[in-house]
Each structure stands twice: as C-alpha cells, then as structure tokens.
Amino acid sequence: MEKKKGIPHAICEKIPVLAVILGIAIPFLIAGITDSIGESLFGNGALHYLFTAFMGIVILALVRLWFLPAYKGAIKLHASAGELIRLLIPFFVYVLVSLVMSIIFKEFGFAPSLTKLCMGLAAGFGEEAMFRSATIPIGLGYIKSEKKVAITLGISCVVFGLLHLANIGAGGAPAVIALQAFATMFMGLYFAMLFICSGSILIPIIVHSFWDFYCFTTDITLQDGIMMQESITLSLLLAVLVNVAIGISAIVILYKNYDKIMKIWNEKWSK
C-alpha cells in the first residue's frame, strides 16, 4: 500500500507482522513507565487510575501523529446506530448472563466507589490504547495477506490474554489466573471486533470501561481488580465458557462484515 509522505515506516512496510507486535510492545512499555510514575505521584487511588486513563489518551494521540498524514485516526465512527446496536447485542447478552450467574452462585455484591470507577476508566483507555490502538491499524493498513484480519486479531488477543498472567505476581492463584488469561483472550477478541467493525476505538473503550467497572463493583471474588479465589470453581468454568461464546460471536460478526471492514480501513488509510 503506497502511503502519502510523512514519517517513513520501513518496518511496517517490510515486516508488518513485526510492526504489529511492536504496536503492542511500545505502547505497553510507555504505559508501564507512566503507570509507575502515576503510582509514585498519587499512590494507588483514584488519581493514579485517572492518570493512567489520561496516558491512554496520550498514546492514542501519539499513534495518530506517528502515522500522519496517511492514517485518519481511530475516533471517527463508521457505523450507523442500528449497526452499532447489532455489534453490541452479544455484550448485552453477556452482561445479563453474567449477572444471572453471579446471583445464582452467590458471588454478586454491590460496592461502587470513585476509585473503582477510575479503575474502569484506566482499564478502558489504558488497555485499549496498549493492545489495540496501534496494532489493529498497523495490521489492517500494512499486512497484504487476505488473512490480515485474522493475523492481527490473533496477535493482539493472544498477547492481551497472556499479559494478564502477571496477576499471578499480585497474589492470584496460578491455575485461576491462567484460566482467566485464557478467557480474556476471547473478551479481547470482542473488543477488537468492536474497533474493527465500527472504525472507532471509542466504542471498545466505553464498553471495556463499563465492563471492568461493573466487575469491580459487583464481583465479590475480585480484590483490587484481581481474582483472588484459591481454586477453580464451577462458576469460574461457566464464566470462561461465556467468554468463549462472546469471542465466537465476534468471529461470526467479523466474517459477515468482511467486505465492509475492508472498505472502512481502506478509507482510514490514504493510498
């Protein structure tokens, strides 16, 4: 794909798969450094998480600037209201099923707080910036294979899930966290689908922020956003299956909308 003049992107042009990987690694490194700075400045409270969310916005801006003038950015929505609702139906079902399951297994609580709201915003802005803001545009803009959507999704979702294994270091039981990481890959697949099909990263940011805030507020098995249960339970296994289901729904949506996806991303990248 021939791009307009701007910063040269030799790796993107010559080794796009490596560029896709770097599209996660570099934002992840930036986010990690700034998160440490935020924690040292504000402690582990609401201001720290707001700072993390703000740095997510900064990363989004940096990605946009780095690929100017060829890339038109990740904000503009390329879906109608009806199309957006159809994309969100699996999530509505997911939330409802999760709510019913948490009530049945007596794992439902309700403890909202400003800190948890800010944690949700940090997850939405920070993680979408790290795992999808650069990787997806690079993959869909530079990979020439007809399987570029699958390649990009595979890399972003696997890395998204595996990096959640870091929660073991925060005190989570290894088997439980490993299962959570597996399930997270499928949730990441859904978030990626929202970005790819809508053209706007604001959609997965909003959905991701809402979902994490909901979990932090209602799931009594979480402590500071980390699963602290000591063993794999039936409720956890069922929750994993629900995550797999939403991931499969994302694959179906991507397959059915392939032609429109190509049109959206051809418009986002100037030839």
N, C-alpha and C positions, 0 to 999 in steps of 0.2 A: 504493500500500500504506500503510495507516494504522498508524503505529508508536506504541508506548507513549511516555509523556512521558520526556524526557531532554534531552540537548544537541540543539538544533534543527539540522537538516541541510538547509538550503534548497537548496544546490547539488545534493545527492543527489536531492532531491525534484523540482526544476525542470529541472535539466540533468544527468541521471545519467551521460551519456557523458563529460561534462567531469569529473564526480566520479570516474569510473573511471580517467581519465588522471591526475588528481591523486592517486589511490590508489597510483599508481606514483611520481609525481614527488616527493611529500612524503616517503615512506619512503626513496626514493633519496637525497634531499638530506640527511636525517638520518643515513643510513648513511655517506654520503660524508664528512660533517663528523666523525662519530665515528671513522671509519676513519683519517682524518688525525691525530686525537688519539691513537688507539691506536698508530699508527706512530711518532709523536713520543715517546710514552712508552716503548714496548717495542721499537722498531726493526722489522725485517722478519722476525721469527722467530715461534716457536710462540705466545708470549704475545700477540703482536699479533693473530694469527688467532683465538685463543681469545676475545680481547676483541671481535673482530668478530662471532663467533658469539653471544656474550653480548648484544651490542647488537641482534642479530636477535631474541632472546627478548624484549628490552625493547620493540622495535617491535611484536611480536605482542601484548604486554600492552597497549600504548597503543591499538592498533586495537580490542581488546576493550573497553577502558574508554571509548573515544570513542563507541562505538555502544551502550553500556548505556542502558536495560535491554532494548532491542529485540533486539539481536544476542546469541545464546547462545554465541558463540565458535567457535574453529576447532580445538579439541582433541578433542572427543568423536567417537568413531568410529561411523559409521552403516553399517558393512558387516560381514557375518559373515566368519569365517575363510575359508570357501570362496569367497565373493565377492571377498575381498581377494587370494587366490591367483590368481583369474582376471584381476584387474586387473594383477597383477604378471607374468603369463606373458610378455607382449611384452618386458618388461625382461629376464627371464631369457634369452630367446632372443637379445636384443640383446647382452647381455654375452658369451654363448657365441660368437656370430658375430664380434663384435669381437675376442675372444681368438684365434680361429682365424685371422682376417685378419692380426692383428699378428704371429703366428708365421710365417705364410706369407711376409709381406713383410719379415720380419726386423726388425720395429720393436718387439719385445717385450723388455722388461728387467724387473728386479725390484730396486727400490731404496727400500724403505719407510723412513720416518723419522717421528719425532714431529711435526716441522714439517709434513710432508705430510698427516698425519692431521688436524692442526689446520686446515690449508688446506681440506681436505674438509669439515670441520665448519663453517668460515666460509662456504664456498660454499652448503652446505645450509641453514643457519639464516639467513645473511645474504641470499642471493638469493631464497629463498622468502618471507622477510619483505618484501623490497623489491618483488618483482614479482607476488606472488600473495596475500599475507595480507590486504590491504585491497581490491585491485582486484576479485578474484573475489566476495567477499561483497557489495561495493557493486553490482557489475553484476547479480548474481543476486537481490539484495534490492530494487533500485530501478528497474532498467530494466523497463518494462512490455511491451515487444515480445516476441512469441513467439520472436524470434531473439536473445534476450538472452544465451544461452549462446554463440552464435557471435560476437556483438559483443564480449562480454567476452574471449573467447579470442583473437579477432583482435587486439585492442588489446594485451593482456598479452604475447602471444607475439611479435608484431612488435617491440615495444619491447625485450623480452628479448633478441631476436636482434641488433637494431641497436646496442644499447649495448655489445655485445661487439666492435664495430668500434673501440672505444677501445684494444684490444690493439695496434692499428697504432702508437699512440704509444709502446708499450712495446718496439717493435722488430720486431714481426711483419711479414712481407711483406704488402702491401695485398691482393693477389689471394688469398692463402691465408687471411687473416683474413676477407675478405669472404665466402669460401666457408664458412668456419667459422661466421660470423654467420648465414648462410642456414640451415645445418644446425641451429644452436642454436635457431632458431625452432621447429623440429619437436620437438626434445627438450623445449623449454618447453611445447609443446602436450601432451606426455605427462605432464609434471609437473603441469600444470594439471588434466588429466583425473583424476589420482590424488586431488587435493584435492576436485574437484567430485563425483566418484563415491563417495568414501569419507567425505566430510564432515570429515576430519581432515587438517590441514596437516602433522601429524607424519609421515604416510606419504610425501609427496614430500620432506620434509626428510631422512628416513632414506635414501631411495633416491638423492636428489641427493648427499648427503654420501658415501655409499658409492661412487657412480659417479665422482665427482671424485677421491676418494682412490685408487680403482683406477687412474684415468688418470694421476694424478700419480706413482704408484708404478711403473707398467708401461710407459708410453708414452715411448720414448726421443726422440720428436720434440718433447716439451714441455720448456720451461725455465721454472721458476717458474710453471708452470701455463699458459704461453703457447706457442702453436705457433710454432716458430722456423725451420721448413723454408722454403727460399727459393723454391720453385716448387710448382705443383700437380702431384701425382703420381697414379698410378692408385689407389694405396691410399687416398689422400685422397678421391678421387671416389667410390670404393666406400663409404667411411665415411659420406659425405654421403647416399648412397642408403639406407644402413641407418638413418640418422637420419630420412630422409623416411618410410621404412617404419614406424618406430615412431610417428611422428606420425599417419600414416594409420590405424594400428591404434587410436590414441587417439580419432580421429574416429568410427570404427566403434563403439567401446565407448560413447562418448557418445550416439550415435544410438540404439543398442539399449537404453540405460538412461535415456532422456529422462524418462519418467514418474517413475521412482524419484528421479532428480535433483531434479525439481520438488518431490517430497514431502520430500526431505532439507532443501532450502533453505527451504521454507515452514516447516518445523519450527525451523530455525535463526533465522528472523526472526519475532518475535512480531507478530501482527496486532492 
